[in-house]
Amino acid sequence: MPWIDAPHEEDWEDDRLRAAVTDPRWSRVDWIMRVHALDPRSVEAHHVLYRQAMRGTPGLPKVDREIIALLVSKANQCHY
């Protein structure tokens, strides 16, 4: 949970954008996307980058791609 007071997804003004970033498996918006919702252009840019990064490995489940991203970030000493 972030320390930034992020708007709940039900309070977003842009229903199209909220629908685009809602995780279909869990029917919710991830915290990072909620923080980005403070600036709608930011959430859209993040979502485009995320989709592109996750699309490159269709044979690998999403959870595995997320774990790989976490490990690479840790190896690069990047706060994930």
C-alpha positions as CSV (number, residue, x, y, z in Angstrom):
1,M,0.0,0.0,0.0
2,P,1.5,3.4,-1.0
3,W,1.9,6.3,1.4
4,I,0.3,8.6,-1.3
5,D,-3.4,9.1,-0.8
6,A,-4.5,7.5,-4.1
7,P,-8.1,7.8,-5.3
8,H,-10.1,4.6,-5.1
9,E,-10.9,3.2,-8.6
10,E,-14.6,3.8,-8.0
11,D,-13.9,7.6,-7.7
12,W,-12.1,7.9,-11.1
13,E,-13.7,10.3,-13.6
14,D,-12.6,8.4,-16.7
15,D,-14.5,5.1,-16.8
16,R,-12.8,4.1,-20.0
17,L,-9.3,4.4,-18.5
18,R,-10.4,2.6,-15.3
19,A,-11.8,-0.3,-17.3
20,A,-8.6,-0.5,-19.3
21,V,-6.3,-0.9,-16.2
22,T,-8.6,-3.1,-14.1
23,D,-7.0,-6.5,-13.6
24,P,-9.6,-8.9,-15.1
25,R,-8.5,-11.8,-13.0
26,W,-9.1,-9.9,-9.7
27,S,-11.6,-7.2,-10.8
28,R,-9.5,-4.5,-9.2
29,V,-7.0,-1.8,-10.1
30,D,-3.4,-2.3,-8.8
31,W,-2.1,0.3,-6.3
32,I,0.5,1.6,-8.7
33,M,-2.2,2.4,-11.2
34,R,-4.3,4.1,-8.5
35,V,-1.4,6.3,-7.6
36,H,-1.0,7.2,-11.3
37,A,-4.7,8.1,-11.4
38,L,-3.7,11.4,-9.8
39,D,-2.6,12.3,-13.3
40,P,-4.7,10.6,-16.0
41,R,-2.0,11.0,-18.7
42,S,0.4,9.3,-16.4
43,V,-1.8,6.3,-15.8
44,E,-2.3,5.9,-19.5
45,A,1.4,6.1,-20.3
46,H,2.2,3.6,-17.6
47,H,-0.4,1.2,-18.8
48,V,0.9,1.4,-22.4
49,L,4.5,0.7,-21.2
50,Y,3.3,-2.2,-18.9
51,R,1.2,-3.8,-21.7
52,Q,4.1,-3.7,-24.1
53,A,6.5,-5.2,-21.5
54,M,4.1,-8.0,-20.6
55,R,3.1,-8.8,-24.2
56,G,6.6,-9.9,-25.2
57,T,6.4,-13.3,-23.5
58,P,3.0,-14.9,-24.3
59,G,4.0,-18.4,-23.2
60,L,4.9,-17.2,-19.7
61,P,2.1,-16.6,-17.1
62,K,1.6,-13.0,-15.9
63,V,2.7,-13.9,-12.3
64,D,6.0,-15.3,-13.6
65,R,6.6,-12.2,-15.7
66,E,5.9,-10.0,-12.6
67,I,8.4,-12.1,-10.5
68,I,11.0,-11.8,-13.2
69,A,10.5,-8.0,-13.3
70,L,10.8,-7.9,-9.5
71,L,14.1,-9.9,-9.5
72,V,15.6,-7.8,-12.4
73,S,14.7,-4.6,-10.5
74,K,16.3,-6.0,-7.3
75,A,19.4,-7.0,-9.3
76,N,19.6,-3.4,-10.7
77,Q,19.0,-2.0,-7.2
78,C,15.9,-0.4,-8.5
79,H,12.9,0.1,-6.1
80,Y,10.1,-1.9,-7.7
